[in-house]
């Protein structure tokens, strides 16, 4: 009997200690009494954010007994704050006062920063978990830069440590990397829009030929390598483009942006958006055209998008999205170092063309089983082609011979997949824990053909193998692959301030290559000695488990310590398996890469004047695929391997690398520091700096072990100043990257006239950009100058298209945009 009493007392005491309550209510307009949909309720005491539904109803769960400060925000209403004492389940309604007058651009920006200043993803968003991960969010309405031309160094200026290729093609392709990962077509990130894949082939060819226009985006989410558990195996992590959502309070809204600029740049972006009852939509059409700053560099692009949504009820939504892209670009080719320093505007390629056609489909179902359990299902597909045509010789300085056939590469991408997620909240040891479980099925059937193109000069993408039967680089392959993944993460809230989030991902991958390639041997007089067809049938089946764990400790409502460790894995691409490239030779035994990523940092906000993120990271990269210079080998007429007598870049598993560094970001609100009452002014300064070291710690290749890892500048700096007065906003940004190597042998820069331009250092460079905007009613005028100091520099040495060779970056350019919103 005594034991029962003791147990009852302990149980009652535990219930009191662990009791949790909820705050519910409705948010309405004080003027009309109508609900304020999608208002944001921020618990300033805990740092958690809750979004009201379409009827203005909100619920904040898992509150312990105590006093909390809540702030309520909606764009067209005054911000209110209220202190609420929670001792039981509590109901509080908020009435927001409509803004007395339309706000200036500066005041709109200051209001948003006053309350949220969010630069990281919340611990839980929808059916995704980001607790303990290094995440960054680019809020597009805060970006000061050339959006029409997708200027990446301006758009991603506050994302730490990114290495960016500058192509000068109005941003048709995004080329970003980081932490030693090749930036080419963002191939080392899992690239998504609105949560679904958009790259050519997630496993077999993870390159992004399509990039959403920044003018259509609400935000860009970047999650580093710890995203591997939820989003796949890439070392870089996740980049997710989130489009603007349908306007909730209008049947139709038109936004039209027309841009002109240097070198015949013209872009036209036009969107329609609205909500009619349960139906909502967001659509746009975007045209880009120009000639580029070098000869033979014109481009023409058409891009369209449609989002159609239907809200069945408060718990169930379904949406359909379709994306279309078609562009044709003439490519001026690459340069040797000698050619670049003699005349960076030079081009000796007149017949090189590149064509992309992209068709993306997605259906998304979202359902809320209860206030604590959410479900989402994405079913997506891609039907696309990529065609590259041109004179692509290893000897970059060699002039284009108009009588010679051009090389033609045609890739057809066809894939589909489905990803389902369930996220549920439950109580454990008096705290709310969060469990995410998901699965993904992916299937692709891709085709690639390589051979002789015509000897004409225009964009003729028809094969001419019968006309040139002895053309050396011929192949035809099918690359089917299948992927099945199961993943899960769980936030264990040990205390109200400390959480641990372990996770796993199981992967099954089956990659195949079925086709043939030509082995053609010629003598020095170009007479054909051997012309044989070699069948090649490979199957690479594997399965594995990735593990990871993250942790987060809230120092207070505004500052957080975070740490994570996640295993990573990157599949060999079919481009590595079989493409005959005059610039490099691929190891036939090339295999997948594996390793881990780890972060440790502190981030947050000091009062209302400083946002910051300071972290250290480490990345272990085993069996890293890279390139070294070595003698070329080929099969002779007797079927034996022999050296050809020339050096080539050899691509294979070069060795194990270790990369580590410090990444820092700080944004100082100077206005709030010294003249907070000057509400019509804005003055912010930011510093984004990454300091990175690297080393190949083990390698079987000659002259690699102990070298630095390629694509890593030791210093990567972006800093700037943003100024505003009423409806005028302006920004000045400086970007500096120290020198970096482009291959594992750390080949130095060679300015000799006979140099190929494919290997060597990328010298240090610095660039300054200026941008400004002015808003007047429904109109907005934007203008700017990129590369303000007119520096001559380059960011990449291409091994294939758009080279081979050095790809010069743009000189000084200007742009101006006129926007109207109706």
C-alpha positions, 0 to 999 in steps of 0.5 A: 500500500505504501509503495502504491502511494509513493508511486502515485505521488511520483506519477502526479509529480511527474505529470506536473513537471512535464505538463505541456499546454497549447496556445490557440486563437484567431488572427483578424483585422481590427478594421474589417473583422476578417481573418488574416490568412497565413499570418506568422506567430513568432515565439520570441522566447523559444525562437519557434515560428507558427503560421496561421491557416487560411482562416487566421487560426493558429495553434502553438503546441508543447508550451511549458508553464511560464511567461512567453513573448509572442510577435504576430506579423503579416505584410499588410498589418502593423506588427504587434507583440504581447506577453502571455502567461501560460499555466494551462491551455490558453486561447488568445485572439490577435487583432492586427491594425492595417497599415495606415499608409503604403510603406516605402521599400526601406520600411518594408525591409526593416519591418521584416528584419525587425521581427525575423531576420531569418537566415537559416531553416527552421528545425521543422518545415513542412515534412522536412527536418533541418535541426542541427544542420548548417542551412542558409536561406536566400530571401529573394526580396532582400537580394540587391543584384542583377536578377535578370541575368542570374548573377550568382555572385550577387544572389549567393553573396551571403552563402558562405564558401561557394565557388562560382563559375562565371559563364556570362550567358545571362545565367542560363546555367548555374555553376556553383560548388564549395568545399572543394567540389567541382562547380560545373553545372552544380553537379555536386549538390542535390538540386531541386525546385519546390522539393523535387529533383530537376537535374538531368539524372540524379545518380547517373548525370547530376548536372543541372542544365536548367536553372529557375529564373531568380525573378520567379523565386521566393527563396533559395534554401541551401543545406550543406553535406548533412542533407545527404540523409534526407535528399540523397548522397551528394557531398555538397548537400541540397539547393532547393529553389522555392517559387513564389506562391499564388497571391492569396487575396487577388484573382489575378496579379500581373508582374512584368519585368523588362531588362536591357543591358550590355552586349544586346542583353534583353530579358522579359519576365512576365508572371500571372498569379491569383486565387479563386476560391479553392483554386490557386495558380502561379505562372510565368514566361521568361525570355532571354537573348543576347550576344555575349561579350566575345564573338560567336557567343549568342544565345536565345532562351524560352522558359515557362512554368505553371503551378496549379493548386487545389485546396480540398479543405484545411487538411488536404492540398494537391498541386500540379507543376510543369516547367518548359525550357528551350535554349540555343547558344553559340559557344566561343570555345576556350583559350590558352593562357597565352591567348587569354592574356593577349586578348581575352575577347578572342574566339577561334571557334565559329561552329560550336553550338549547344541546345537544351530542351527541358520538360519537368512535371510534378504532382504534389499531395499534402495531407494533414492527418492531425495537428501532429502528423503531416504527409507529403507525396511528390511524383515527378518526371523529366523528359529532356535532351541536351545536344553539344556540337562543335570542333573540340580539339585537345589543342585549344589554339588550333584554328577551327577547320571548316572542312572538318566534321564537328563532334556531336553529343546527344543525350536523351534524359527520361526519368521519373520518381516518387518521394513520400514523407510522413512527419509526426510529433510525439511527446517523450520525457516531457518534451515534444519529439519529431519523427520523419520517415520517408522513401523514394523510388527513382527510375531512369532510362537515358540514351547517349550518342556520340559521333561525327556532326556535319562540316557546316557552320550552323546548329545542325544537330544531325549525325554524319557518321555515314559521311565520315565513317572514320571519325574517331570518337563514336559511341552509342549507349543506353544508361538505365538505372534504378534507385530505391531509398528509405530514410528517417530522422528524429529530433529528440528534444532532451530539454527545451533548449537541447536536441539531438537528431540522429538519422539514416538513409538506406540506398539501393542503386543499380546502374547499367551501361549497354552499348558500343564504342568505336576503336579507330587507329590512324597513322601520322598521315591520318590513314585508318589502320583499324576501325572496330566496334567494341561492345560494352555491357556493364552492370553496377549494383550496390546497396548501403546505409548512410548514418548521421547525427546532428545536435542543437543547443539554444543559448537563448531565443536568438542564438544557437550552437549546432553540430552535425556529422553525416556520411556521404556517397556519390555515384559514378556518372555515366559520363565517367563510364563512357564518353570519348573525350579528346581532353581526358582519358577515363579509368575503366575501373572508376568507382563511386566516392564516399566519405563524411561531412561534419560541421560545428558552429554558432549562429544567431542574432545579437539584439537587433543589430548583428546577425552571424554564423561562425562555423568550422567544417571537415570533409573526408573524401575517399576515392575522390574522382579527379584528374592528373596528367599522365601518358595516354594509353590506347588499344592498338591493332593487336589488342594491346595497350600502348602509350601514344606518346602524348600527355592527357588528363587521366580521370579516375579515383585519384585518392583520399582527400581531407578538407577543412576550414572556417566559414564566417558570416556577419551582417551589421545593421548600422542604422539600428546601432546608431540611429534606430529612429530613422525609419526611412533609412537603411544601412547594412554591412556584411562580411562573408569569408571562408578560409579553407585548407586541403590535402590529398592524404593518400594516392596511388597516382604519381605526384598527388599525395600531399598536394592541395585539392582542386577547386579550393581557394584558400580565401573566399571573401564577399563583402558589401554595403547596402544603403536605402532611403525611402523607396531608393535602395542600393548595394555595393559588393566586393568579391575576392578569391585567392588562386586555386588549382584545377587538377590533382597534380597542382599543375602551375599556370603556363603562359607559353604559346603552346600551352593547351589552357586545360590545366593550371592554376586559376589566378586570384581575382577580385570583382566589384558590383553595384546595383540600385533600385527605385520604387514608385507606386506600381513601378520599380526601376532597377539598374547596376554595373557588374565588374565595376573596375573592369578587371580581366579574369577567368574562373574556370578551365573547361575540359569539354564544352563550353571549351576546352580551355580557359573560359574568360569572365565578363568585363564591365557590363551594365543592366537596367530593369523596369518592373510593373505590378498590377 
